[in-house]
């Protein structure tokens, strides 16, 4: 018995030392690789956990209220990832990124259960720009420099949830940055074979239909010290078949966006406009519609530890009563560069036939109100970056 106890203690000691060594290896690699955002050689383990307690009212036919912990997003979506960079010499580097979305309330993965559903790509960086291959963001995601409230659970962006989740599989990306300008394009050979058809899934890479499930996006952006402006074009081709919003490959869903921001001391004001031409299913019984979405918002730091955010957005679907307006606010207290506590709230004002939910329906069962019913949400949360 004494001999077994001695072996067990040795095993525990070896395990603890091994875990410590592994932790030091990751921390050292991260410190080496991350230098103020510079892509210096090394391996970075990074991520954030962001969650809290949410209240939403007017859910469903009974106009119920619920208090819960959301699984998809809070002030930012939770995630972890690995970024590796190798200096190849002669001004060239290789890069690899694997990034996984986390539901912190359950410890499960998001993006329809993908292990690396947020990003998974390898790229080559040179004087002529960067070429990347894999699962990547659409360029419309990178164009959103004027969205001051970003992916917050209550924000103008819920009027077009695609913007914060615009990723494509089987993608080829080219990006060139010079003198404050960024020019980029992404082409997908088959944009999403994992999501179900009803959620926009569409495998593509068809040997018989060259347009089926393809996607293309382009970006032009300029950023100076105190202002920036960006424009993007994003088009998804159909071919998802029965149950898909775009069942045929001749159908397209196209977004054209322009937005920007201006900084005034401790304040930033951002605004944008998006035109969407949807040649598929807009809502049950409604097809082939054009919509206009615009927003304006701002962020202000009265003191370095406190951030105040306010945003308003409006969506109009032409010839229908499917639009809505959203007003959202957030107060954040920065304990450090890594840890932040916040209180955020929002209200959606639905038009007669719209049932847009104030929190994006991030936790089943869906939190949508009845058509024409407004909805309010409030959340207290905590975020930590590593």
Buried (B, 14 or more C-beta within 10 A) or exposed (E): EEEEEEEEEEEEEEEEEEEEEEEEEBEEBBEBBBEEEEBBBBBBBBBBBBBBBBBBBBBBEEEEEBEBBBBBBBBBBBBBBBBBBBBEEEEEBBBBBBBBBBBBBEEEBBBEEBEBBBBBBBBBBEEEBBBBBBBBBBBBBBBBBBBBBBBBBBBBBBBBBBBBBBBBBBBBBBBEEEEEEBBBBBBBBBBBEBBEBEEBBBBBBBEEBEBBBBBBBBBBBBBEEEBBBBBBBBBBBBBBBEEBBBBBBEBBBBBBBBBBBBBEEEBBBBBBBBBBBBBBBBBEEBEEBBBBBBBBBBBBBEEEEEBBBBBBBBBBBEEBBBBBBBBBBBBBEBEEEEEBBBBBBBBBBBBEBBBBBBBBBBBEEEBBBBBBBBBBBBBBBBBBBE
